[in-house]
Amino acid sequence: MDNSNNIFENDEIRIVHPDDIPKEARVHAPATQAAPSARESSQYVTKKFFVIALILAIILTSAISSAVAIFFTKEASHYRNLTVSGLDVATGSKLTVAEIVAKNEDSVVEITTSSKSTNILGQTEVSEGAGSGVIVNDKGFIATNYHVIQGATAVKVRLHNGETHSAKIVGSDPDNDIAVIKITATNLKAVTLGDSGDMAVGDLTVAIGNPLGQLGGTATTGIVSALERRLTIGSSTLTLIQTDAAINPGNSGGGLFNGAGELVGIVVAKSSGTGIEGLGFAIPINQVADLIDDLITDGKVTGKPSIGIVITDVADENAAQYDLPCGGTYITEVTSEEAKTAGLKEMDRLISIDGKTFESSSDFVSQVRTHKVGDTVTLVIERNSKEMTIKTKLIESTVTN
């Protein structure tokens, strides 16, 4: 307890230390008391002053609290689009995610496949697969990935309304991992094609597909993470849109939509592995729209440029067994008269095309595909340890798939 004592005099509060109390007052204060000294009067606080000071302190505290609250409210408002409005508003999407899904859910289908093979015992084995597809024509034409229907002997399509239809394979382009199948059905709703060239990093993306081959109609959202990613899928090198929307096995062939609900990509793959998340990829629709039209019209891709050669990759460690000086991409056959006339020969090693080097045969083919039939390309090749420059005209590919 504090060693000080309180003495109440004339409705005033006086706080004094025991040493300041006169000896005669320590036992009994006299009925009448002399006026306090100047030193003692300076320690008096009136009740009125005490009450006023307390009220001012309360008002000041309240004002400071209000100012702090207003400051943090203003700071929090900077993030309102992310915490309240959602990804569609934060990215400037024309439609909400719900509107994008409603616009396209009837246009994305589930695909199941079966294929038959014979094992070493002569027994027939049936394997099954699953993927997704996008209705691109209300006559029943559906775009998907080539790898979804590759080797299939039977293909079935399940619509969003639950109807199931058998499908036939119309045509495919393995180089671009695109295929078209067809069903006979009515009241089909086709997607609206967008312009994948207008996409920018940070734009909203909505993927709709059939993940795991069992969850048809699943929609996932994200943004464009990167553009023009070059990935080798199977034997082809593709230039793709990267997104962090959740992509899983079974999503292949499904649709990637922009903020206006337009198809901007055909989902093709995801990067997988321990600790890898948010790496999905789609083929830009601008790259394959004409190919899809060709497949619908002719059952094959027309106007595809080719040099007229067959090429293969040889690893450095295998070069000696083929009596080659080093690994690389080699010509194994010259199939066109144009290439023969230009001077290309078997076992020439390809070094560059139009001044650009490449990493593999699939990369080389991808660079050829950036040209048109009739274009002249400049090749640098190595023959007998000497480099040579050869120009040749591109022809239309005669390969059918």
Buried (B, 14 or more C-beta within 10 A) or exposed (E): EEEEEEEEEEEEBBEBEEEEEEEEEEEEEEEEEEEBEEEEEEEBEEEEEEEEEEEEEEEEEEEEEEEEEEEEEEEEEEEEBEEEEBBBBBBEBEBBBEBBBEBBBBBBBBBBBEBEEEEEEEEEEEEEBBBBBBBBBEEBBBBBBBBBBBEBEBBBBBBBEEEEBEBEBBBBBBBBBBBBBBBEBEEBEBBEBBBBEEBEEEBBBBBBBBBEBEEBBBBBBBBBBEBEEEBEBBEBBBBBBBBBBBBBBBBBBBBBBBBBBBBBBBBBBBEEEEEEEBBBBBBBBBBBBEBBBBBBEEBBBBEBBBBBBEBEBBEEEEBEEEEBEEBBBBBEEBBBEBBBEBBBEEEBBBBBBBEEEBEBBBBBBBBBBEBEBEEEBEBBBBBEEEEBEBEBBBBBBEEEB
